Amino acid sequence: MNSSPILIVPGEKKSIFFEIFFKSIKSKKITSPLILVCSKKILDKEIKKNNFNINRINQFSPDN
């Protein structure tokens, strides 16, 4: 069974979105691929701030 991807856009960069997002990923088993549309710089900062380990990030850049 294939799951449809889930597209997520964080919104305000000073919000608590990433804190809630990381906690929900840790507590739930996600079966659908998640596509997070955000700044890589902000994402890296939030990953460090929330002590979150990511197994795999596929990055798309319009320059590629």
Number of C-alpha atoms within 10 A of each C-alpha: 3 7 8 10 11 10 10 12 10 15 10 8 13 9 10 10 14 18 14 11 12 17 12 12 11 12 8 8 8 10 10 11 12 12 13 15 14 13 11 13 8 12 15 11 11 17 15 10 11 12 9 15 10 8 5 6 8 6 8 9 7 4 4 4
